[in-house]
């Protein structure tokens, strides 16, 4: 639910929640240079621009998990009064259209680049994992063949033991 990915300040704020790479409203507000209530106000005013595949609200359990892991303030005690919203890549780009701050355009470009970089890294890792799995399958089939080759080599290199003639006089049948 809550895997942290990549390394730049923006990339570190991308989480994996419900199988989607998302950024939280509080992180986006910080990046865009507005308050979280102001960001959420603009989202409410432009609700049609944020369908479920662009933005969703976290459940109480998800929010609780994030609080315990990332020290997010407690609900209702001077901290947040509402459950956090999570924005997908498309949702973060849409935010720049509804937030009219000078920082919004530049920030949306950086966020889009962070998501693209993440997608590229994931595809690279998938390709690498596929190649490793293929190599593993190939090697697994070769284990038996390699063992039989070693057996054949050992048989060929083992000294041949010929029976030696007995030493000394051997009585035997006379001719």
C-alpha positions, 0 to 999 in steps of 0.5 A, a space after each residue: 500500500 505504501 511503497 516509497 519510490 525514487 530519489 528526488 524531492 518530488 519522486 520521494 512523494 510518489 506512493 503506491 496506494 491501491 495499486 496506483 502511483 499517487 501523490 497526496 494532497 498535502 505534498 502537492 499543496 506544499 509543492 505547488 506553494 498553496 495550503 492544503 485547504 486551498 488545494 482541496 477547495 479548488 478540487 471541490 470547485 472543479 469536481 468534474 475535472 477529477 474523476 476517480 481515475 484522477 483522484 480518490 480519497 483515502 480510507 480511514 485505514 489507509 490514512 491511519 497507516 500513513 500517519 503511523 509510517 510518515 508522521 502525518 498529524 492526527 485527524 481532528 486534533 489541530 491536524 487534518 479534519 478530512 481524509 487525505 486525497 490521493 492524485 494520480 499522474 493525470 490528477 496532478 496535471 489537472 491540478 495545475 489547470 485549477 491552481 492559478 499560481 505562478 509555480 503551478 505550471 513549472 511544478 506540473 512539468 516536474 511532476 509529470 517528468 517524475 511520473 515518466 521517470 518512474 514508469 521508465 524505471 519500472 519497465 526497465 526492471 520488468 525487462 530485467 526481471 523477465 530476462 533473469 527469469 528466462 535465464 533461470 529457466 534455461 539454467 534449470 533445464 541445463 542442470 541435469 545435462 551439466 551433471 551428466 557431462 561431469 559424470 562422463 568427464 569423471 569416467 573418462 579421466 578416472 584411471 583404468 584399473 587393469 588386473 596386474 599379474 600376480 607376483 612370484 611363482 604361481 602353481 598351475 596346471 602343467 602342460 
